[in-house]
């Protein structure tokens, strides 16, 4: 009772304050295990085949994609009709290389490089986690979950990643469909097939 007399908040605000503190605690405990899983997932290989549709400024484009991830290395093939390679993006701890029929370019930042060469930015450093339904292990993040515990929306690095389909109903299932949005740009990724890796 002594604390209540000394505190300046009026009595009706105390229940609200407790609710906010409890919600804040729930949010942090929900995010931390996911970011820990993301750090571990970075070392686990994965590969998938799918499709990407991009809306950026007045431009629209779509390609097939094959993404292979091993350790700190990513190899992304963007394929046009009849399986023709439109671009190949390779990234590791040293930087990113983007190859097209016009030549090869290198940079430290995949977003800047892909925007310069392809006309739209690919957030590769975050996507290697987001495609697994996980937040990147570093950086502020806000996560919204669905009723069955699956990640419904991730807000991170200025991007909103919204998940609309998973392979299974379980909370740790792999995503099959997601939409990334930032500053008027939209990237829709549909994963047709996850491949088991050794």
C-alpha positions in Angstrom: 0.0 0.0 0.0 2.9 2.4 0.6 4.0 2.0 -3.0 0.5 2.9 -4.2 0.5 6.1 -2.2 3.9 7.1 -3.5 3.3 6.3 -7.2 1.9 9.1 -9.3 -0.3 6.9 -11.5 -4.0 7.0 -10.6 -5.5 3.7 -9.5 -7.5 2.9 -12.7 -4.3 2.8 -14.7 -2.6 0.0 -12.7 -4.5 -2.9 -14.3 -3.7 -1.5 -17.7 0.0 -1.2 -16.8 0.1 -4.8 -15.6 -1.5 -6.0 -18.9 1.1 -4.0 -20.9 4.0 -5.5 -18.9 2.6 -9.0 -19.4 2.1 -8.5 -23.1 5.6 -7.1 -23.5 7.1 -10.1 -21.7 5.1 -12.5 -23.9 6.3 -10.8 -27.1 10.0 -10.9 -26.1 9.9 -14.6 -25.0 8.2 -15.5 -28.3 10.8 -13.7 -30.4 14.0 -14.8 -28.7 13.6 -18.6 -29.3 12.8 -17.9 -32.9 15.9 -15.8 -33.4 18.0 -18.5 -31.7 16.5 -21.0 -34.1 17.4 -18.7 -36.9 21.0 -18.5 -35.9 21.1 -22.3 -35.8 19.2 -22.6 -39.1 21.9 -20.5 -40.8 24.2 -23.5 -40.6 21.6 -26.0 -41.9 21.4 -26.5 -45.7 18.2 -26.1 -47.6 17.0 -25.9 -51.2 13.7 -25.2 -52.8 12.1 -24.6 -56.2 9.5 -22.0 -56.7 8.2 -18.9 -58.4 8.8 -15.2 -57.7 6.5 -12.3 -58.8 7.7 -8.8 -58.3 5.8 -5.4 -58.4 8.1 -2.4 -58.2 7.3 1.1 -59.3 5.5 0.6 -62.6 7.3 -2.6 -63.4 6.0 -6.2 -63.0 8.1 -9.3 -63.6 8.0 -13.0 -62.7 10.6 -15.7 -62.8 11.1 -19.3 -61.6 13.6 -19.6 -58.8 15.9 -22.3 -57.4 17.6 -21.4 -54.1 20.3 -23.5 -52.5 21.7 -22.6 -49.1 24.7 -24.2 -47.4 26.5 -22.6 -44.4 27.3 -19.0 -45.3 26.8 -19.6 -49.1 23.7 -19.0 -51.1 23.2 -19.9 -54.8 20.0 -18.4 -56.4 19.0 -19.2 -60.0 16.3 -17.0 -61.6 14.9 -18.9 -64.5 12.7 -17.6 -67.4 10.5 -19.6 -69.8 11.8 -23.0 -70.8 14.3 -23.0 -68.0 16.5 -20.3 -69.5 18.8 -18.7 -66.8 17.9 -15.0 -66.4 20.4 -14.4 -63.5 22.5 -16.3 -61.0 23.2 -14.7 -57.6 25.9 -16.2 -55.4 26.5 -14.9 -51.9 29.0 -15.7 -49.1 30.8 -14.0 -46.3 32.9 -12.1 -48.8 30.1 -10.5 -50.8 27.6 -11.1 -53.6 28.1 -11.9 -57.3 25.3 -11.5 -59.9 25.7 -13.0 -63.3 23.5 -12.3 -66.3 23.9 -12.7 -70.1 25.4 -9.2 -70.0 28.2 -10.1 -67.7 29.1 -10.4 -64.0 28.9 -7.8 -61.2 30.0 -7.9 -57.5 29.1 -6.0 -54.4 28.9 -6.4 -50.6 25.1 -5.7 -50.6 22.7 -8.0 -52.4 19.8 -5.5 -52.3 21.8 -2.7 -53.9 23.3 -5.0 -56.5 20.1 -6.6 -57.6 18.3 -3.3 -57.8 21.1 -1.9 -60.0 21.2 -5.0 -62.3 17.7 -6.5 -62.2 15.7 -3.3 -61.4 14.4 -4.5 -58.0 16.1 -5.2 -54.7 16.3 -8.7 -53.3 16.8 -8.7 -49.5 18.9 -11.9 -49.6 20.5 -11.5 -46.2 17.0 -11.5 -44.5 15.3 -13.8 -46.9 17.6 -16.8 -46.1 15.7 -16.8 -42.7 12.3 -15.5 -43.8 11.8 -18.3 -46.3 12.0 -20.7 -43.3 9.4 -18.7 -41.4 12.1 -17.3 -39.0 13.3 -13.8 -38.3 16.9 -12.9 -39.0 19.0 -13.5 -35.9 20.0 -9.8 -35.7 17.9 -6.7 -35.8 14.7 -5.5 -34.3 11.7 -7.7 -35.1 8.0 -7.8 -34.5 6.1 -11.1 -35.0 2.4 -11.9 -35.3 1.3 -15.5 -34.9 -1.8 -17.2 -36.3 -4.3 -19.1 -34.1 -2.4 -22.4 -34.4 0.9 -20.9 -33.5 2.5 -20.4 -36.9 4.2 -17.2 -37.8 1.7 -15.1 -39.7 3.7 -11.8 -40.1 7.3 -10.8 -39.5 8.2 -7.1 -39.4 12.0 -6.6 -39.8 14.5 -4.3 -41.5 11.6 -2.2 -42.9 10.0 -5.3 -44.6 6.7 -6.8 -43.8 6.7 -10.6 -44.5 3.2 -12.1 -44.6 2.8 -15.9 -44.7 -0.4 -17.2 -46.3 0.3 -20.9 -46.7 2.4 -23.6 -44.9 3.2 -27.2 -45.9 1.5 -28.5 -42.7 -0.7 -27.2 -39.9 2.1 -27.6 -37.2 3.8 -24.5 -35.8 7.2 -25.5 -37.1 6.1 -26.4 -40.6 7.9 -24.9 -43.6 6.2 -22.0 -45.5 4.9 -22.4 -49.1 3.7 -18.9 -49.8 4.7 -15.5 -48.6 4.6 -11.8 -49.6 7.3 -9.3 -48.8 6.4 -5.6 -48.9 8.4 -2.4 -48.4 8.1 1.2 -49.7 5.6 0.3 -52.4 7.5 -2.8 -53.5 6.0 -6.3 -53.4 7.7 -9.7 -53.8 5.5 -12.7 -53.8 7.2 -16.1 -53.3 5.5 -19.4 -53.9 7.5 -22.5 -53.0 6.5 -25.5 -55.1 9.0 -28.0 -53.6 11.3 -28.2 -50.6 14.2 -30.6 -51.2 15.9 -32.7 -48.5 19.5 -31.9 -48.0 22.3 -34.2 -46.7 
